[in-house]
Amino acid sequence: MFLPKYPDSPTPPPVHPHTVADPVPARRSAPQISVTTGAVVAVLVGGVVLTALLAAVAVSAISVAVCAVVIRSMLRDQRHR
């Protein structure tokens, strides 16, 4: 009645039950970004070039608009004569 019942399997149960430890959350480190002098110079030169191109496009657009207005007014005066 009070005798223990042994399992039918030939392997004995483990002495210490295996417990799963809580996993430590993986800490992601930010990527290392090294700024060199060459990179800074490249960004500055690129900014200057892009700004100059934008200014050139703006000046060209204004010139074309002024030419269009002058030609339009010349053609209008010619039609009225």
C-alpha positions in Angstrom: 0.0 0.0 0.0 2.7 2.5 0.9 5.3 0.9 -1.4 6.6 3.2 -4.2 5.7 2.4 -7.8 8.7 2.4 -10.1 8.4 3.4 -13.8 8.5 0.8 -16.5 11.3 2.7 -18.4 14.8 1.4 -17.8 16.3 4.9 -17.5 16.0 6.5 -14.1 14.5 10.0 -13.8 17.0 12.9 -13.5 18.1 13.8 -10.1 17.8 17.6 -10.7 14.9 18.7 -12.9 16.0 20.9 -15.8 14.7 24.4 -15.4 14.9 26.9 -18.2 16.3 30.2 -17.1 14.7 33.4 -18.2 16.5 34.5 -21.4 18.4 37.7 -21.0 17.1 40.3 -23.5 19.6 40.8 -26.3 21.0 44.3 -26.1 21.4 45.8 -29.5 24.2 48.2 -29.8 24.0 51.2 -32.1 26.3 50.9 -35.2 29.6 52.6 -34.8 29.7 55.6 -37.2 33.1 57.2 -37.6 33.1 60.6 -39.3 36.3 61.3 -41.1 37.6 64.6 -42.5 37.2 63.3 -46.0 33.5 62.6 -45.5 32.9 66.0 -44.1 34.7 67.7 -47.0 32.7 65.5 -49.5 29.4 66.5 -47.9 30.3 70.2 -47.9 31.5 70.2 -51.5 28.4 68.3 -52.6 26.2 70.8 -50.8 28.0 73.7 -52.5 27.7 72.1 -55.9 24.0 71.3 -55.5 23.3 74.9 -54.3 25.2 76.3 -57.3 23.2 74.1 -59.7 19.9 75.2 -58.1 20.9 78.8 -58.4 21.8 78.3 -62.0 18.5 76.7 -62.8 16.6 79.5 -61.0 18.5 82.2 -62.9 17.9 80.4 -66.2 14.2 80.1 -65.5 13.9 83.8 -64.7 15.8 84.6 -67.9 13.5 82.5 -70.0 10.4 84.1 -68.4 11.7 87.6 -69.1 12.5 86.7 -72.7 9.0 85.2 -73.1 7.4 88.4 -71.8 9.5 90.6 -74.0 8.8 88.5 -77.1 5.1 88.4 -76.3 4.9 92.2 -75.9 6.8 92.7 -79.2 4.4 90.4 -81.1 1.4 92.1 -79.5 2.7 95.6 -80.6 3.3 94.2 -84.1 -0.2 92.9 -84.5 -1.8 96.2 -83.4 -0.1 98.2 -86.2 
